[in-house]
Amino acid sequence: MDLTTSQFLQLATGNWVTQMLHVAAELGLADQLVAGERSVEELAPAVGADPDSLFRLLRGLASLGVFTETAPRRFALTPLAELLRSDHPGSQRQFVRMLGGEHYEAWGDLLHSVRTGENAFPHRYGEPVFAWYAQNPERGAIFDGAMTDFSRVEIEALLAVYGFEGITHLVDLGGGHGALLQAVLRRHGHLRGTLVDQPAVVASATVPPDLQGRLSVEGGNFFEAVPSGGDAYLLKHILHDWDDDACLTILRLIREALPPGGRVLILEQVLPPGNDPSPSKLLDLNMLVMTEGGRERTPEEYARLLERAGLRLAAIHPTPSPTSVVEAVPA
């Protein structure tokens, strides 16, 4: 087989790998191997699997560097497999569980999206993704965990490039359980922060003892109102979920609340020009599949969107992760 065909087939069978990782994450295989290598015969009853089928799964994953077969039918963790552990500081277990579940099913309707321009998720599931999560709280909890998993990579990248100088009160809109905001407050002791998300989301958010008096939590809807009092408003992976009209609703509410000299910090993957590989170009397709008009945007598209909301694109700060900080100020 020539190299081009081999590379093409590797791409074409990527859905196999997604499901292999998904099943390993669902079964909690990595958690079972934290103490050391174990045989398939030991693992199978512990995770509720058929021994021979489990062996075939682990053998396939080991061929990709996820787990390693140390002796016939005995497996141990590898650095890649460590990321499937629930307790690993860089865990991606919930992210993989999300990708292999409703995301995987919705991507099966990508053809529908490309033909019609409609989002695939409501076509497959009968309602928009966030409404579906509200009706399926177990899967919604996995989604929330996946966003926390993904955030771990981005938090340190953000802190490495953005100093938060001149900001005293940071409002994190749609900030989930507050992992990002807490990290920012711990790094910058002069800051106060307000975490805002849907009441059902922030109901389980807590204020750690070391942030008492500096961090507050509010339930709300950023399509209806934005808390006043912040001199900077943070939107992490919010705008890419929505079409321009919905984004304008959010941004105009922020603009009304923004004091002179205030800032809007938009954390998103920014689309580069040309043919070079970029995670943003694949994530953009995920937005087409999963959301109501969501998309990744180019610098020019952000500039136009912000201008319509009464804001001005001040800078785009790349980070060591695929995510950039799009900084806006009042026009």
Order of alpha helices (4+ residues) and beta strands (2+ residues): alpha-alpha-alpha-beta-alpha-alpha-beta-beta-alpha-alpha-alpha-alpha-alpha-alpha-alpha-beta-alpha-beta-alpha-beta-beta-alpha-beta-alpha-alpha-beta-beta
